[in-house]
Amino acid sequence: MSVFSYAKKYKKQLILGPAFKLMEAIFELTLPLFMAYLIDSGIREQNISVVYAATLYMLALSILGLLCVLVCQYYAAVASQGFGTELRLAIVKKITQFSHTEIDEFGPDTFLTRTINDVNQLQLALAMLIRLVIRAPFLSIGSIVMAFTINTSMGFIFLLTVPIFSFILYILMSKTVPKYQQVLSSIDELNTVTSEQLTGVKVIRAFANEKKMEDKSAKVSEKLANRYIDMTKLSALMSPLTLFMTNMIIALILWVGDINVSVGQLQTGDIVALINYMLQLLAALIVVANLVTIFVRAFSAKKRVEEILNTTPKVQTQPLDKVLPLESENTLSFQDVSFHYPSSSQDVLRKIQFDLKKGTQLGIVGPTGSGKTTLIELIQKFYLPTDGTILLDNMNLLDLTTGEVRESIGYVSQKSVIFSGTIESNLKMGFPNATEKDCWRALEWADCLEFVDDLSMPTAENGTNFSGGQRQRLAIARALISQPSIMILDDALSALDYKTDLAIRQTLARLDFIKNSIIVSQRISSVKEADHLLVLNQGEIVAQGTHQNLMKQSKFYQQIVTSQEKEDN
Ligand SMILES: Nc1ncnc2c1ncn2[C@@H]1O[C@H](COP(=O)(O)OP(=O)(O)OP(=O)(O)O)[C@@H](O)[C@H]1O
């Protein structure tokens, strides 16, 4: 999809805006003629009524011109702001449809630059298109035509000015545009470093790493500043160069004009009019050059924005088609499933094979980086397996919509994300139609009543006004509110004390609507009562069974248990 399709709605502004600007340009072109008339027939002939009439005409033309400009600016503002808003909404909508694969591929920081900077650039280009794209070339051509009507040799001076001036501008532009691309990539880099440092500010402080981070920030900012200065050094040349050219050409007009006046072919007023036309021509050429820069920048912004708009998510988010009955003997089956992330060809899960029987609880344990979260993400269709088959309720996950899969699952991630708003708005994310009663019931199940006494309690960005354990309990309540059939807790009990951890697991076992639960944990005590345990190491299942069986049969499992017992003692 092209970004232009978002401008289609503003056809009226795109046609009428330039039309009004064109009228203003016509008024502007006729002004020097009245000036010549005022000088030659009014001032020189000392005819006061001509002076009054010419002044009045000039005033009227200026007022009409001003009105036209105002209308055009209004249309340009309406169209460009409307276009920008819609484009930004479309980008955000598209990003929310992206699967984890595209989010990994693009990286969150480039989303920010593309949604803000690039859309601004496109907005500016549209506003300029309305305001200047017809006016500037019209004024350039008009000035040359008017010069020819006054005097042919002067017309040729005007004609010659265009290629010389354009050549100088072209050289400057061709050097600045690539430098602008470098500036853009530096902005991306600065965004990444800044957002990383802001979100990790507490960790940075805890490790007394402020100086190191300041240096990193300074280095990236300096790089951006240098690239920017490098670019502006060239554009700064534009002003003195054009001023020099303008004065040289005016000197030429005065010199040739003087000869023509002395032989009676031109009058003083004509010379004033010609100088005015030349100033208009040069100003219009500078505008054209600026327009070229703006459009070149907008072109690269267009490519970056369209890259997002035209990316088809590997996993399409589709609405709920049917609710899974979950009546098969096995709720979930992994059949020889392997997976590697798009950024690397190395498998992080290899030949995973297990069944989750209806009505049972599954525990997954394993050291960090063993692939536990990846396995959970595959169940929810955030990524697709690179090999093997996943069956949910005896149906291939590939044949189910994301709506069907995710509707059945209540998921609490390792990092409990709480959004700014209220307790109620956070809970309702999981179930928009929830009543107050539903909210309180979910809060009770997740053991939140001791710190929540009002649904309208505010939640700060990232839930920073709650402790880590409270955030995890709120996230569990949010997952439980829709009464899902399968509950997945990905290391979501780790920030809780043993007593609360146990209380929540007992509640999960007691709730009738939960047919199966999957608990991922590094803490054996959180999973040892599970009906079936998977022990993962380096992407492979190294043992599976009940806690008792594993204690007898798996050395690896025994080692984990022993090391944790030592830690606890
Ligand atoms: N988005 C990603 N892109 C590329 N590699 C990834 C990505 N996420 C995880 N990995 C890699 O996949 C492997 C398994 O990671 P995963 O998060 O599944 O492990 P885990 O067992 O859940 O670890 P932990 O207990 O520390 O959360 C790791 O080697 C990790 O580096």
The ligand as an ORCA input file, in Angstrom:
! r2SCAN-3c Opt
* xyz 0 1
  N      13.650    -12.886     20.183
  C      14.738    -13.674     20.150
  N      15.567    -13.636     19.078
  C      16.643    -14.443     19.027
  N      16.979    -15.324     19.982
  C      16.200    -15.410     21.066
  C      15.042    -14.585     21.206
  N      14.451    -14.879     22.397
  C      15.213    -15.852     22.975
  N      16.257    -16.173     22.179
  C      17.255    -17.207     22.449
  O      16.580    -18.450     22.581
  C      17.139    -19.219     23.613
  C      16.038    -19.674     24.584
  O      15.505    -18.526     25.223
  P      14.244    -18.599     26.187
  O      13.879    -17.219     26.554
  O      13.209    -19.441     25.549
  O      14.872    -19.378     27.428
  P      14.260    -19.592     28.875
  O      14.505    -21.011     29.217
  O      12.867    -19.094     28.937
  O      15.215    -18.672     29.737
  P      14.881    -17.909     31.113
  O      14.618    -18.915     32.157
  O      16.137    -17.170     31.353
  O      13.714    -17.041     30.823
  C      18.198    -18.376     24.275
  O      19.471    -18.832     23.827
  C      17.945    -16.975     23.774
  O      19.143    -16.290     23.559
*
